[in-house]
Amino acid sequence: MATVTASTPRTLPTGLLKHRAVHKLLLIALAAAVLVPLANAQWASGSWPDALTVDLTSPLGRVSDWIIDNRDSHPLFLYFFGYVSNAVVLSVHAVYLVLLGAGWVGVTAFGALVAWRVAGVKLALGTTAAFLACGLLGMWVPTMQTLALMVVAVLASVVVGALLGLAAGLSGRMDRILRPVLDTMQVMPAYAYLLPVVLVFGMGVPAAVLATVVYAAPPMARLTALGLQGADKEVLEAVESLGTTARQRLLTARIPLARKELLLGLNQTIMMALSMAVIASVIGAGGLGDRVYQALASVDVGAALAAGIPIVLLAVVLDRVTAAAGDGIERPGRAGWAYALVAAVAVAVVGRLVGRLDWPGSWTLNIAEPVNRAVDWMTDHLYSGVPVIGGTADWAAHFTTWILDPVRDGLQGLPWWSVLLIVATLAWLIGTWRTALTAVLAMAAIGVLGVWTPALDTLSQVLAAVAVTLVLGFATAVAAARSDRVERLLRPVLDVFQTMPQFVYLIPVVALFGVGRAPAAAAAVVYALPAVVRITTQGLRQVDPAAMESSRSLGATSWQQLRQVQLPLARPALLLAVNQGVVLVLAVVVIGGLVGGGALGYDTVFGLAQGDLATGLVAGAAIVCLGLMLDRVTQPTERRTRKGA
C-alpha cells in the first residue's frame, strides 16, 4: 500500500504534462503572469482606452462626399460604373420581359419540364405545384420580378465565383490571397455594404444585383477551388502523360472531375441569392422582397407570409433541381433537352394564343386575413397572462434579465486585455498559435475602431442565442439520427426554416415577444437551428456501423452508445455545427437591430438609413472581425505536422 501511495503523485502529473493542451495552458499562464500586472498597471479600467482608437469618421466622410459630388461627372462613373449599371438594368429587364411573354402557363411548363429531365416526375409535379401556389397567393408578378433579378444575379455570381475559384484552385498563392477576401465577403453583413453600393450606383436594380453578387459569389468560388484542388491525381497524371496542354487538362479532366462541387456551388449560390431578395428590397430591388419589407414596416404577418412563401417555394424547387443535377440523377441527353425545350415553347405559344399570359385575378387565395387573425389570437392569449408558465412577453423579459443582461454586463465588466487573453487561450487550445494570433488581432481591431462596448453587447447576444440553438439543435438531431420517421417529418420543416427570408422571422417574433434583444435572439435561433440539426444528424448517422455494433455486442445501452461512441466519433461534425451556428446567429442578430437588438446591428441599419458611411462601415467591419474571431475559436485548425502546433 505504501508503494502505491508513493508512486501515484509522481505518475499523474507526468501523464498530464505530456498532454499538448496542458503545455499550451502552462505557456499561457506564464505569459499572463508577466503581462497581466503590466497591463493592469497601465490600463486599470475595463473599457478600451481612447489612446488606442483610430477615428475613421473624417476620412470615410470625405470619401462619401467625393462619391456624391463626382457620381454624375467623373469618367470612372460615366464610362465604367455607368456601363455596368446599364448592362444590369437591360439584362434584368430582358429576362423579365421573356418571363411575362411566356405567361404563367409557359413558365410553369418550362420549370416542370426542366425538373422532369433532371430529377424525374416527382420533382416535376412539385415544381408545377410551387409555381401554381405563387399564382394562387396573388404573387405571380412579384415572383417573376424576383426571378428575373435572381437569374441575372445568380449568373453574375456564378461567373465571378467560378473565375475566382479557378484562380484559387490552380494556384496555391492565389488561394492564400483570396481566402481572407472571400471570408470578408461572406461574413460582412449585407447592410454594411449596401451603403457603398448605393452611393456608387444609386437606389434600384443595379445596386441590388451587385450587392447580391458580393454576398452569393463566395460559395461558388470556394467550392470551385475545392473541386479543382481535389481532382484525382492519378487521372491528371494519366491525362498529362498523353501530352495534353494545361488548358486541355483543365477542360477535359479537372473541370469534369469537379462537376459535383461545381453544381453544389451553384446550389449554394442560388440559396444565398434568394436569401438576399428581401434585404435587397431595401435599396429598390422590388419583387417579393419589397412586399415582405413593406409588411414588416406595417407589422402585417399575413402579407409577409403571402410574399415569403413564394420565396421559400422558389428556393426549395431550385435546391432540389440543382442537388439532383449534382447527384447525376436522370442525366438527360441533348435530344431530351431539345424535346423538353420544344414542348415548353409549344405550351407557351398555346397559352399566348388562348390569352393566358396573366394569372387570372379570380384564381387567387387571400391568406393574409386568416393568418393575421391567428396571430392576433396568439398575441391575445399567449403574449401575457398564461397561467403557470407565463406569456411569451414574460419569457422574453426573463431571458433578458437572467441571461442577456448578466452575459453583457460580465463581458463589458472585464478589462479589455483580459478579453484578449481569453480569446487567445480558447483559439490556441482549439488550433495553433496562428489561429490564436488571428483571433486576438481581429478582437483588437474592434477596439481600435472605437466600438468595443457595442461589440461586446453583440457578442453577448450571439453567445446566448448560440447556447439555446445548440441545446435545441443537438437534442433534435439525436432524435432524428435515431429515427428515420423523425428525420422524414423534420425535413420539410427544416427546409422551410432554412429558406424563409430572415425578415419574415422578425414579424411573428416581434408579435409574440415584443421589441428588444430577446426577439432578435429568438429570430437568430430559428434561423440557425436547421443548419445545426442537419450537420449534427449527418455526423451521427455517419458513425462507423462496426463501432456501433461492437458497443452493442458488449451490452451498451442506447444512452451509453450515444455518449461513448457516437458523440466522440462525430466530433468533427459537432464542431462544424457549432461553427455554422455561430456564423448564422451572428447574421440574424445584426438584422435584429431593426427590432430593438441595438449594438452593432443598430449601427449598420442606422448607417444605411441615414447615408452615414462611417457609422455603417465601421460597424460592419467590427462585425466581420467579431465573426472572424468566433470562427477561429470554434473551428479546429488541421495541423500539417506535429510541429505546427
GULUMKOL-280970 format. One line per field, with one value per residue (C-alpha): y, x, z; residue in one letter. Coordinates in steps of 0.2 Angstrom, whole numbers, m for minus. Layout:
! residues N
v [Y,...]
u [X,...]
w [Z,...]
type [A,...]
***
This chain:
! residues 645
v [0,12,9,13,28,35,32,39,58,56,46,58,74,66,60,77,86,75,82,96,106,106,113,127,131,132,144,155,155,160,174,180,181,193,203,205,215,227,228,231,245,254,251,248,252,239,249,250,265,280,282,265,270,277,289,285,297,311,300,290,306,313,298,298,317,314,300,310,325,316,302,312,319,308,297,282,283,288,275,261,260,268,254,241,249,249,231,225,235,229,211,211,219,207,192,199,203,185,178,189,185,166,169,159,143,144,147,133,121,126,124,107,100,105,97,81,80,82,73,64,65,68,84,90,89,98,112,113,115,128,139,137,141,158,162,157,168,183,185,180,196,200,182,185,201,192,178,190,198,182,174,189,190,171,171,185,177,160,169,179,165,152,164,167,148,144,156,149,131,132,142,140,158,165,153,161,179,176,167,182,191,178,177,196,195,181,187,206,210,215,231,237,235,241,258,260,251,263,278,272,265,274,266,252,236,238,241,226,214,219,218,200,196,201,190,175,173,166,149,146,152,141,125,128,129,114,103,108,105,88,81,63,65,48,54,70,61,49,64,73,58,59,75,87,105,114,121,104,96,109,107,88,82,95,103,86,79,94,93,88,103,115,110,111,129,133,126,137,152,151,149,164,175,171,175,192,195,204,213,220,226,240,248,246,228,227,210,198,206,223,215,207,223,233,220,222,240,238,223,213,195,188,199,195,176,178,185,174,158,160,164,148,138,145,141,123,119,127,117,101,103,108,95,82,88,87,69,64,58,56,63,69,69,83,76,75,93,98,89,97,115,112,106,121,133,125,126,145,148,139,149,165,161,157,173,165,176,184,175,176,188,176,162,170,165,178,170,187,189,172,172,189,183,168,180,191,176,171,188,190,173,169,186,188,181,162,153,144,146,164,173,175,193,186,173,187,198,183,179,197,199,182,178,193,206,196,190,208,215,202,204,223,222,213,223,223,215,200,198,197,184,173,174,169,154,147,149,142,127,123,127,134,149,157,154,162,177,179,179,191,204,203,206,220,228,230,241,251,255,263,251,240,242,239,224,216,219,210,196,193,191,179,168,167,163,150,142,140,135,121,114,113,108,94,87,87,80,65,61,62,52,38,38,38,43,58,64,62,73,86,88,99,109,112,116,130,137,137,145,158,175,182,197,185,178,195,199,184,185,204,200,187,193,212,223,221,210,194,194,197,182,171,175,170,154,149,154,144,129,120,120,114,100,94,94,85,72,68,67,55,44,43,35,18,5,m8,3,4,m15,m18,m7,m16,m33,m28,m23,m4,4,17,31,24,21,40,46,35,30,42,59,56,49,63,76,85,86,93,106,111,113,124,135,136,140,155,162,161,168,182,186,187,196,210,211,211,229,233,226,234,222,238,237,234,229,246,255,246,249,267,270,264,274,290,288,288,279,280,273,259,253,254,243,231,230,226,213,205,205,198,184,180,179,167,157,154,149,137,128,117,120,105,103,98,92,90,105,116,117]
u [0,14,22,6,3,20,20,3,8,23,14,m2,7,19,5,m4,12,13,m4,m2,m16,m8,8,m2,m10,6,14,m2,m1,17,14,m1,9,21,9,m6,2,9,m7,m17,m4,m6,m25,m34,m51,m61,m65,m54,m43,m46,m27,m28,m43,m42,m56,m62,m76,m67,m59,m74,m85,m73,m74,m93,m94,m82,m93,m109,m100,m92,m105,m113,m97,m81,m75,m75,m93,m98,m88,m86,m99,m112,m110,m111,m127,m135,m130,m138,m154,m155,m152,m165,m177,m175,m177,m192,m200,m196,m205,m220,m220,m220,m235,m239,m243,m226,m215,m224,m222,m204,m200,m209,m200,m183,m186,m193,m177,m166,m174,m190,m208,m210,m200,m209,m225,m218,m211,m228,m237,m224,m227,m246,m245,m236,m251,m264,m256,m258,m239,m236,m230,m219,m212,m207,m199,m189,m185,m178,m167,m161,m157,m146,m138,m135,m127,m116,m112,m108,m96,m87,m86,m80,m66,m60,m62,m52,m38,m38,m39,m24,m13,m9,m3,m19,m29,m20,m23,m41,m46,m47,m56,m69,m71,m74,m87,m96,m96,m99,m117,m127,m132,m114,m110,m127,m122,m107,m116,m130,m118,m110,m125,m139,m156,m163,m159,m141,m136,m147,m139,m122,m125,m132,m116,m105,m114,m118,m101,m90,m98,m96,m78,m74,m82,m74,m57,m61,m66,m51,m39,m47,m46,m39,m20,m19,m31,m22,m6,m13,m20,m3,6,m4,5,m10,m8,m13,m28,m33,m31,m42,m56,m55,m50,m50,m67,m76,m69,m75,m93,m101,m93,m97,m115,m115,m108,m122,m134,m127,m126,m144,m149,m139,m145,m163,m159,m154,m170,m178,m163,m160,m178,m172,m162,m176,m175,m194,m202,m206,m193,m202,m218,m210,m201,m217,m226,m213,m215,m233,m231,m243,m239,m251,m245,m227,m231,m240,m224,m212,m220,m216,m198,m197,m205,m193,m178,m184,m188,m171,m162,m170,m166,m148,m145,m152,m141,m126,m130,m132,m150,m159,m145,m153,m145,m145,m161,m170,m167,m172,m188,m191,m187,m199,m213,m211,m211,m226,m236,m231,m237,m254,m256,m252,m265,m279,m275,m267,m252,m258,m263,m282,m287,m301,m289,m281,m282,m281,m272,m267,m283,m284,m266,m267,m282,m272,m258,m270,m277,m259,m255,m270,m269,m250,m242,m245,m256,m255,m257,m242,m230,m232,m233,m221,m218,m213,m201,m193,m191,m184,m172,m166,m165,m157,m146,m143,m140,m128,m118,m117,m113,m100,m91,m91,m85,m70,m54,m51,m34,m42,m55,m40,m31,m47,m49,m31,m32,m48,m41,m24,m32,m43,m30,m12,m3,m8,m26,m24,m15,m28,m42,m33,m29,m47,m54,m41,m46,m64,m56,m46,m61,m69,m84,m78,m93,m107,m97,m97,m116,m117,m106,m117,m132,m123,m117,m134,m143,m129,m131,m150,m148,m135,m146,m161,m152,m142,m157,m167,m153,m151,m169,m168,m152,m160,m177,m180,m198,m192,m180,m193,m205,m192,m185,m199,m199,m181,m182,m195,m185,m169,m176,m188,m181,m173,m185,m200,m194,m194,m213,m220,m206,m210,m229,m225,m210,m211,m196,m179,m164,m174,m184,m168,m160,m176,m176,m157,m161,m175,m163,m148,m157,m159,m141,m136,m149,m144,m125,m126,m139,m127,m112,m121,m128,m111,m103,m94,m108,m94,m91,m109,m111,m96,m103,m120,m112,m104,m121,m120,m137,m143,m138,m120,m119,m123,m112,m97,m97,m107,m103,m84,m84,m95,m84,m79,m97,m102,m88,m94,m112,m106,m96,m110,m122,m111,m110,m129,m134,m122,m130,m148,m143,m137,m153,m161,m155,m172,m182,m173,m157,m146,m127,m118,m134,m142,m127,m127,m145,m143,m129,m139,m154,m145,m132,m118,m104,m93,m105,m111,m94,m86,m100,m99,m80,m82,m95,m83,m69,m81,m86,m68,m64,m79,m74,m56,m62,m75,m67,m51,m36,m29,m11,0,14,16,27,14,5]
w [0,4,m13,m22,m12,m15,m34,m38,m35,m47,m61,m63,m66,m78,m88,m88,m93,m109,m115,m128,m121,m104,m112,m120,m104,m95,m108,m107,m88,m89,m101,m91,m75,m84,m95,m84,m70,m83,m92,m76,m70,m87,m91,m74,m82,m91,m107,m122,m120,m131,m135,m144,m156,m173,m179,m197,m197,m206,m220,m223,m224,m236,m247,m246,m251,m266,m272,m271,m279,m294,m297,m312,m319,m316,m330,m318,m315,m333,m343,m331,m317,m329,m342,m328,m321,m339,m343,m327,m330,m348,m343,m329,m340,m354,m343,m335,m352,m358,m342,m345,m363,m359,m347,m332,m342,m351,m336,m326,m341,m343,m325,m324,m339,m333,m316,m325,m336,m322,m307,m313,m312,m294,m294,m310,m301,m286,m297,m305,m288,m282,m297,m296,m277,m282,m293,m281,m267,m279,m281,m299,m305,m290,m291,m309,m304,m291,m303,m316,m304,m297,m314,m318,m300,m300,m317,m312,m296,m304,m317,m304,m292,m305,m310,m293,m289,m305,m299,m282,m287,m299,m289,m270,m269,m276,m264,m249,m256,m260,m244,m232,m246,m248,m228,m228,m242,m233,m215,m219,m215,m230,m223,m221,m240,m246,m242,m253,m267,m266,m266,m282,m291,m283,m277,m289,m298,m302,m283,m278,m291,m287,m268,m271,m281,m267,m255,m266,m276,m262,m260,m279,m278,m263,m270,m287,m279,m268,m283,m294,m279,m275,m293,m294,m295,m305,m318,m320,m322,m335,m345,m344,m350,m366,m370,m366,m363,m347,m355,m361,m344,m337,m349,m351,m334,m319,m323,m327,m311,m301,m308,m291,m282,m296,m295,m276,m278,m290,m277,m263,m274,m278,m260,m254,m268,m264,m245,m251,m260,m245,m240,m257,m257,m245,m259,m273,m279,m279,m281,m267,m256,m257,m252,m237,m232,m233,m222,m209,m208,m205,m194,m206,m203,m216,m230,m226,m226,m243,m250,m241,m246,m264,m260,m250,m264,m277,m265,m262,m281,m286,m272,m277,m295,m293,m280,m292,m306,m294,m290,m308,m307,m323,m334,m350,m367,m379,m388,m372,m368,m386,m384,m367,m374,m389,m378,m366,m381,m388,m372,m370,m388,m384,m368,m378,m391,m379,m369,m354,m351,m335,m319,m318,m304,m299,m296,m280,m262,m248,m234,m226,m216,m208,m204,m196,m186,m180,m175,m166,m156,m152,m146,m136,m127,m127,m125,m107,m93,m97,m81,m73,m87,m91,m108,m122,m116,m99,m106,m116,m101,m90,m104,m105,m86,m82,m97,m109,m96,m85,m100,m107,m90,m87,m104,m103,m85,m89,m93,m112,m110,m101,m115,m127,m116,m115,m134,m136,m124,m132,m150,m146,m137,m152,m165,m167,m162,m179,m175,m158,m166,m179,m166,m155,m169,m175,m157,m155,m172,m164,m150,m162,m172,m157,m155,m141,m130,m143,m150,m133,m132,m149,m143,m128,m139,m150,m136,m128,m144,m149,m132,m135,m153,m148,m134,m145,m161,m153,m144,m161,m171,m159,m161,m180,m181,m171,m180,m199,m196,m186,m199,m213,m203,m199,m217,m224,m208,m209,m227,m224,m209,m219,m235,m227,m228,m212,m212,m211,m194,m187,m189,m179,m166,m163,m162,m149,m139,m142,m146,m139,m138,m134,m150,m160,m152,m154,m173,m174,m165,m178,m192,m186,m180,m196,m201,m183,m184,m202,m199,m182,m189,m203,m192,m180,m194,m202,m187,m192,m190,m185,m169,m165,m167,m156,m142,m144,m143,m126,m119,m120,m119,m131,m120,m117,m136,m139,m125,m128,m146,m157,m150,m149,m167,m173,m165,m182,m187,m170,m171,m188,m182,m168,m181,m193,m178,m173,m191,m194,m177,m180,m197,m189,m173,m184,m193,m176,m175,m184,m169,m154,m154,m153,m153,m169,m178,m175,m181,m198,m200,m195,m206,m221,m216,m214,m228,m214,m222,m207,m195,m206,m212,m195,m188,m202,m201,m182,m186,m198,m185,m172,m185,m189,m170,m167,m182,m176,m158,m164,m179,m176,m187,m195,m192,m206,m194,m176,m175,m182,m165]
type [M,A,T,V,T,A,S,T,P,R,T,L,P,T,G,L,L,K,H,R,A,V,H,K,L,L,L,I,A,L,A,A,A,V,L,V,P,L,A,N,A,Q,W,A,S,G,S,W,P,D,A,L,T,V,D,L,T,S,P,L,G,R,V,S,D,W,I,I,D,N,R,D,S,H,P,L,F,L,Y,F,F,G,Y,V,S,N,A,V,V,L,S,V,H,A,V,Y,L,V,L,L,G,A,G,W,V,G,V,T,A,F,G,A,L,V,A,W,R,V,A,G,V,K,L,A,L,G,T,T,A,A,F,L,A,C,G,L,L,G,M,W,V,P,T,M,Q,T,L,A,L,M,V,V,A,V,L,A,S,V,V,V,G,A,L,L,G,L,A,A,G,L,S,G,R,M,D,R,I,L,R,P,V,L,D,T,M,Q,V,M,P,A,Y,A,Y,L,L,P,V,V,L,V,F,G,M,G,V,P,A,A,V,L,A,T,V,V,Y,A,A,P,P,M,A,R,L,T,A,L,G,L,Q,G,A,D,K,E,V,L,E,A,V,E,S,L,G,T,T,A,R,Q,R,L,L,T,A,R,I,P,L,A,R,K,E,L,L,L,G,L,N,Q,T,I,M,M,A,L,S,M,A,V,I,A,S,V,I,G,A,G,G,L,G,D,R,V,Y,Q,A,L,A,S,V,D,V,G,A,A,L,A,A,G,I,P,I,V,L,L,A,V,V,L,D,R,V,T,A,A,A,G,D,G,I,E,R,P,G,R,A,G,W,A,Y,A,L,V,A,A,V,A,V,A,V,V,G,R,L,V,G,R,L,D,W,P,G,S,W,T,L,N,I,A,E,P,V,N,R,A,V,D,W,M,T,D,H,L,Y,S,G,V,P,V,I,G,G,T,A,D,W,A,A,H,F,T,T,W,I,L,D,P,V,R,D,G,L,Q,G,L,P,W,W,S,V,L,L,I,V,A,T,L,A,W,L,I,G,T,W,R,T,A,L,T,A,V,L,A,M,A,A,I,G,V,L,G,V,W,T,P,A,L,D,T,L,S,Q,V,L,A,A,V,A,V,T,L,V,L,G,F,A,T,A,V,A,A,A,R,S,D,R,V,E,R,L,L,R,P,V,L,D,V,F,Q,T,M,P,Q,F,V,Y,L,I,P,V,V,A,L,F,G,V,G,R,A,P,A,A,A,A,A,V,V,Y,A,L,P,A,V,V,R,I,T,T,Q,G,L,R,Q,V,D,P,A,A,M,E,S,S,R,S,L,G,A,T,S,W,Q,Q,L,R,Q,V,Q,L,P,L,A,R,P,A,L,L,L,A,V,N,Q,G,V,V,L,V,L,A,V,V,V,I,G,G,L,V,G,G,G,A,L,G,Y,D,T,V,F,G,L,A,Q,G,D,L,A,T,G,L,V,A,G,A,A,I,V,C,L,G,L,M,L,D,R,V,T,Q,P,T,E,R,R,T,R,K,G,A]
***
